[in-house]
Amino acid sequence: MQGTSQRSDHVAPRPLIEILSVGALAANCYLVLCSNTRRCLILDPGAEPERILARLRALEASVSAILHTHGHFDHIGATEAVLAGLPEPVSVLSHPADAYLYEPQARLPGALYGYPLPETLKRPDGPLADGDEFAVGDVRLRVVHTPGHSPGSISLVCGAECVFSGDTLFRRGIGRTDLPGGDEDAIYESISQRLYTLPVSLTVYPGHGPTTTVGEERRANPFVQASEEGE
């Protein structure tokens, strides 16, 4: 008679990642989906809430939370409308150092680019801190505080697969630091000491534009290059 024991170790699934470029400033909204459970994280819903909600329905996804990599209007502008369209309330997460960006005066400039200002603004329910880990279904994610573009900018590492870098690191570019709260020295340190130390094979999903990898940017980013060659 053959044994019936089962393996007790569990391999986390690779996340399914949907990219929606939304709004006049073409910010990337990401839907990070666990294929096992259909649980989903909405990352940076900046605009076009109907499109985001339609895609969630098509994926048959159940939203676990909304997370903001930072608080600029082009990354948070559709939060209120998306929340209103979900079947049940979910938490909104961000780093507390960006709290000032959730005030009406910080959201108001978005109107110039077609980002409506709701009558009631949603402020985050829960603060994120460097090193925080959480699950979306069976997918594990880790917060890395990467200030510079804004004081509360964060990146989100997903296992050995990828990192969502917000407006800190782009393909061959970096986030601007001339907005209120920006810090040029801080963004250089965030990239060189926090992002470039991640595995070179990780796919980088930035807040705008195409994907890249940590290794590519270590070698070829003209703004911040690694102090030594990557493997």
N, C-alpha and C positions, 0 to 999 in steps of 0.2 A: 504494500500500500504506500503510495507516494505521500510525502509530508504536505501539510497544508499551511505551513507558516508563511507569513507575508513580510515583505521588507518594511521596516519601521521608519526608515529615512524618507524624507519628503523633499523633492526637488521643486523649487518655486518655478512657476511658469514664466516664460518670456512675456512681457507685457505687449498687448496690441496697442499701437500708438496711432491715433488719427490726428492729422495736422489740418487745421482750418486757419487760413490767413484771412483776418477779419479787419474791417474798418478802413478808414481813409489812410491810416498810417501802416496798414498791412502787418499788424501784430499777429504772431502765431498763437492761436489758442490750441491747446493739446487736450485730447481725450485719452487718458491712460487707463486701459481696460484690462482686467484680469479675465483671461479666456476660460478659466475654470468656473468662476462664480458670476461673471458678467457685472461685477462691481466696477465702478469707474470713478476716476478723479478728473475733475474739470480744472485745467490749469490755465489761468489768465484769460477769462472770458471778456475780451475787450469791447466787442461790438457784435452786431448781427445775431442777437439772441435767438431769433426764429430758426436760423440756420443751425446753430448749436443744438437747440432742442430737437430739431428734426433729425439730426444725425444721431443723437442719443436714442431716439425712438427706433431708428432704423437698426441700430446696433443691439436693441433690446437691453440697454444698459441701465443699471440701477446705481444712482450717483451716491458715492460715499461722502464726498466733501468737495468744496471749491477751494482752490489754493491760488494765491497771488505770489508770483516771484518778486514783485515790488508793486508800489501803489500808484504808478502813473496812470492817467485816465485811459490811455489806449490799451491798457492791460486789465483794467477793472471795470470799464464803462458799461458792460452788459450784465454785471453781476446781479443787480436788482431784478432785471427782466428775466434772467435765467432762473433765479430763485422762484419767481412768481409762476413760472411755467413747469416747475417740478412737482411731482405728485405728493411729495412730503418734504418737510424742512431738512436742510443739511447745514453743517457748519461751514463758515468761511474762515480761512486760516491765512495769516500773514505775520511778518516780523513786526514787533511793536515799534521799532525805530522808524517805521514808515507811517505811523499813526497820523502825522500832520497831513499826509496826502489824501486822507479820507474826509477832510474838511471841505465844505462847499467851495471855498475860494481856490482850493487846489484842483478841484474838478471843473471849475468854470471855464478855463481856457479850452477844454475839449469841445465846447460848443462851436468854436471857430472852425473845427474840422468835422463837424457833423455828429459829435458824440453828445446825445441828449443828457441833460442833468435831471434825474428823477426828483420828485418833490421830497421823498424820504430816502436818504442815502443809507446804504447798508455799511456798517462798520464791522470789522472782523469779530468773530465770536471767540476765537482762540489764538493765542500768540504762538509763533514758531520760534524755536531757539536752535542755535548751532548744535548739531549732533542728535536732534530729535529723530526718532524713527517711528514709522507708522505703516500700517498695512492697508492696501486696497484689495480686498479679497485675499488672494495668496501672493500678491505682489508686494515686496517690501521696498520702502523708500526711505532715504536719509537726507536730512536737511544740512546744507553747508552754508553758513553765513558768508556772503561775498559782497560786502559793502563797496561803495565807490560811485556807481551810477546813482544810487540813493543809499541813505544810511541803513535801510532795512532790506536791501536786495539779498535774495537767497538763491542758491542753486539746489537742485534736487537730484540726488544720485539714486539710480535704480539698479541695484545689484552690480553685476558685471556687464550690464548691457549698455547703459547710457547715462547721460547727465543732462538735465534741463537747466540751461544757464541764464535764462531771463535775458536782461539787457546788459549783462556783464561781459560776456564773450560771444562774438559772432564769427562766422567764417571770414577770416582775414580782417577782422575788425574788433573793436571794443565799444562799450557803451559810452555815450557822451557824459561829461562830468561838469558841464557849465550850467546845469539846472540847479535850483535851490536844493541844498543837501548833497550835491555832488562833491567828490573828493578824488582828484587825480592820483595822488599817492596811494590812496586806499584801493582803487580799482586795479592798479598795477600789482599791488601786494596780493589782492584777492585772486588774481589770475595766476601769478607766478607761484604763490605759496599754497593756494587751496585747489585750484583747478588743474594746473599743470602737473601736480603731484598725483593726480588720479591715473589709473591705468591708461596707457596710450591708445589702447584699442577702443575705448568708450566712444560711442557716438554722441556728439554734442547736438542737442536740440535747442537752438537759440530763440530769443524772443522775437526776432525778425530775420527773414532770409533763410537760406538753405542750411541743411545740416552739414556737419563736418566731423572731425574726430579730435580727441585730445592730442594725439600724435601729430596730426596735420598742423594744428595751430602752434604747437611747440616748435615745429620746424619752420613754418612759413608765415605766421602772423607778423605783419610789419610793425605792429605797435608794441607787442610784448613777446619776446622770444625767450626760450628757456636758457638758463645760464650754462647748461651743458646739453649735449645731444641726447635725445630720447633713445630708448632701445629700438 
